[in-house]
Amino acid sequence: MANFLQITPFMHVADVEATTRFFADILGFDVLYRQVGYAYIEREGCGIRILEAGEGNPLLPGNRRFRYYIDVRDVDGLYAELKPKLDTLPREDVHGPADKPYGQRELLVKVPDGDLIAFGQGIFTPADAQVTPRSES
């Protein structure tokens, strides 16, 4: 019997409150769990865990620019929904939606700590792609 439920990215941030507020107010996520230094947010079944740096849990130095990828059915529809709030962000923090050579249409949004959230929709399969069907479980 399969035991896997889901994969949930863990975002390590300097300010959990600011990051949680950004995801709720700008990107439309619900805050399902909150305690000091930690939050679990979710939208349409896609969740992210947010952990605040602190004593014994420091932010690591160096390049922390991670990209969290969320597959969506309609990236243009999502963009239209979010656009009024995305327009309040610095112009360089929002890219797309744009078609990519690997067959995705993507919207990129920079979150307060500098990480990127990518919302992507499959639009075509490149001619040189090798596709393996998923196994049934």
C-alpha positions in Angstrom: 0.0 0.0 0.0 1.3 3.5 -0.9 2.2 5.6 2.1 3.0 8.9 0.5 0.5 11.7 1.0 2.0 14.9 -0.5 5.2 16.9 -0.7 5.3 20.2 1.1 8.1 22.7 0.6 9.6 24.3 3.7 10.4 28.0 3.4 13.0 29.2 5.9 12.5 33.0 6.4 13.7 35.9 8.5 10.1 37.0 9.3 7.3 34.4 9.4 4.7 37.1 10.0 5.6 39.2 6.9 5.9 36.1 4.7 2.6 34.6 5.9 0.8 38.0 5.4 2.3 38.2 1.8 1.0 34.8 0.9 -2.4 35.5 2.4 -2.9 39.1 1.2 -1.2 39.0 -2.2 -1.4 35.4 -3.4 -4.7 34.3 -1.8 -3.4 31.5 0.5 -5.2 30.5 3.7 -3.3 30.3 6.9 -4.4 26.9 8.3 -1.9 26.7 11.2 0.0 29.4 13.1 2.2 29.4 16.1 5.2 31.6 17.1 7.9 31.2 14.4 5.9 28.7 12.2 2.9 28.7 9.8 1.3 26.3 7.4 -0.5 27.9 4.5 -2.5 26.4 1.7 -4.4 27.2 -1.4 -6.5 24.7 -3.3 -4.6 21.8 -1.7 -1.1 23.2 -2.3 0.6 23.8 1.0 3.8 25.5 2.1 5.4 25.3 5.6 7.0 28.6 6.8 9.7 28.5 9.5 11.2 31.6 11.0 15.0 31.7 11.6 16.0 32.1 15.2 18.4 30.8 17.9 19.5 27.3 16.9 17.8 27.7 13.5 19.8 30.4 11.7 19.4 31.5 8.1 22.3 30.0 6.2 24.6 32.5 4.4 25.0 32.5 0.7 22.5 32.3 -2.1 19.1 31.4 -0.6 17.1 32.1 -3.8 14.9 29.0 -4.0 12.1 28.5 -6.5 8.9 26.9 -5.4 6.9 25.6 -8.3 3.1 25.3 -8.2 1.4 23.6 -11.2 -1.9 25.3 -12.1 -4.6 24.6 -14.7 -4.9 28.3 -15.9 -1.9 30.6 -15.2 -3.5 33.5 -17.2 -6.7 33.2 -15.1 -4.6 33.1 -11.9 -2.7 36.2 -13.1 -5.9 38.0 -13.9 -7.2 37.2 -10.4 -4.0 38.3 -8.6 -3.1 41.3 -10.9 -4.7 44.1 -8.7 -2.5 42.9 -5.8 0.6 42.1 -7.9 0.4 45.6 -9.2 1.2 46.9 -5.7 4.6 45.0 -5.7 7.8 46.4 -7.3 7.7 45.8 -11.0 10.9 43.7 -10.9 9.2 41.3 -8.4 6.7 39.9 -11.0 7.5 38.2 -14.2 5.1 36.8 -16.8 3.0 35.0 -17.5 5.4 34.0 -20.3 5.9 30.9 -22.5 9.1 28.9 -21.8 10.9 26.6 -24.3 10.3 23.6 -22.1 6.6 23.7 -22.6 5.4 25.7 -19.7 3.7 29.1 -19.3 4.9 30.6 -16.0 4.2 33.5 -13.7 7.1 34.2 -11.2 6.6 36.2 -8.0 9.4 37.2 -5.6 8.4 36.8 -2.0 9.7 39.1 0.8 12.8 37.0 1.6 13.8 36.9 -2.1 12.7 33.3 -2.9 10.6 32.8 -6.0 7.1 31.3 -6.3 6.5 30.0 -9.9 3.0 29.2 -11.0 3.2 27.1 -14.2 0.9 25.5 -16.7 1.8 22.9 -19.3 1.1 24.3 -22.8 2.9 21.9 -25.1 5.4 19.0 -25.2 8.6 19.9 -27.0 9.5 17.7 -29.9 12.7 16.5 -28.3 11.1 15.7 -24.9 11.3 12.2 -23.6 8.1 11.5 -21.6 7.6 8.5 -19.3 4.0 7.8 -18.2 3.4 7.8 -14.5 3.0 4.4 -12.9 -0.5 3.6 -11.5 -0.6 3.2 -7.8 
